[in-house]
Amino acid sequence: MISVAISLIPATDGQLLIPAAQVTALLRTMADDLLAPAGAEDAQGRSRTVDEAAGAMNQLADHLDVECIACTDDRGDGPRR
């Protein structure tokens, strides 16, 4: 079982936001948890679907990281305008 702290930030329109770094950490933790051996089972016992699901979570986390980097300026001191 995984445990990840998530900060919820209330937006002015009433929606709740989650920091992107925490979303990507959650995705990567879930992917790692899927790939971790469970008891006596090993990596050979995992299904292709599990491997693909973990890969998709990692790819989504990578994509979110890239999108967030693209939203910041070259100095890294805030959003681009």
matplotlib code that plots the C-alpha trace (Angstrom):
import matplotlib.pyplot as plt

x = [0.0, 1.3, 1.2, 1.7, 1.0, -1.1, -1.6, -5.0, -5.0, -8.4, -8.8, -10.9, -13.6, -14.1, -12.1, -9.3, -5.8, -3.0, 0.7, 2.0, 5.1, 2.9, 0.8, 3.9, 5.3, 2.0, 2.0, 5.6, 4.9, 1.9, 3.9, 6.7, 4.1, 2.6, 6.1, 7.2, 7.2, 4.3, 5.2, 6.7, 5.8, 8.6, 8.8, 8.3, 4.9, 3.7, 1.3, 2.1, -0.9, 0.7, 4.0, 2.1, 0.0, 3.2, 4.9, 1.8, 1.9, 5.6, 5.1, 2.2, 4.4, 7.2, 4.7, 3.4, 7.0, 7.8, 4.6, 5.3, 8.9, 7.6, 5.4, 8.3, 10.8, 14.5, 15.5, 13.0, 11.6, 8.0, 5.5, 6.1, 3.9]
y = [0.0, 3.4, 6.6, 10.0, 13.4, 15.5, 19.3, 20.6, 24.3, 25.9, 28.0, 31.2, 29.3, 26.7, 23.9, 22.2, 22.1, 19.7, 20.8, 19.1, 17.8, 15.9, 14.5, 13.2, 11.8, 10.0, 8.6, 7.3, 5.8, 4.0, 2.7, 1.5, -0.2, -2.0, -3.3, -4.3, -8.0, -9.2, -12.0, -15.0, -13.6, -12.2, -9.9, -12.9, -13.5, -10.0, -9.6, -7.4, -5.3, -4.4, -3.5, -1.3, 0.4, 1.2, 2.5, 4.7, 6.2, 7.0, 8.5, 10.7, 11.9, 12.7, 14.6, 16.6, 17.5, 18.7, 20.8, 22.4, 23.2, 24.7, 27.0, 28.5, 31.0, 30.1, 31.5, 29.2, 32.1, 31.9, 31.5, 32.8, 35.6]
z = [0.0, -0.9, 1.1, -0.5, 1.0, -1.3, -0.7, -1.9, -2.9, -3.1, -6.3, -6.4, -8.4, -5.7, -7.4, -5.6, -7.2, -6.6, -7.2, -10.3, -8.5, -6.1, -9.0, -10.8, -7.5, -7.0, -10.5, -10.2, -6.8, -8.1, -11.0, -8.7, -6.5, -9.5, -10.5, -7.0, -6.4, -4.3, -1.9, -3.7, -7.2, -9.2, -12.3, -14.6, -13.0, -13.9, -16.8, -19.8, -18.8, -15.5, -17.2, -19.7, -17.0, -15.0, -18.2, -19.0, -15.5, -15.8, -19.3, -18.0, -15.1, -17.6, -19.9, -16.9, -15.9, -19.4, -19.6, -16.3, -17.3, -20.5, -18.4, -16.5, -17.8, -18.4, -15.0, -13.2, -11.2, -12.2, -15.0, -18.4, -19.5]

ax = plt.figure().add_subplot(projection="3d")
ax.plot(x, y, z, "-o")
ax.set_aspect("equal")
plt.show()
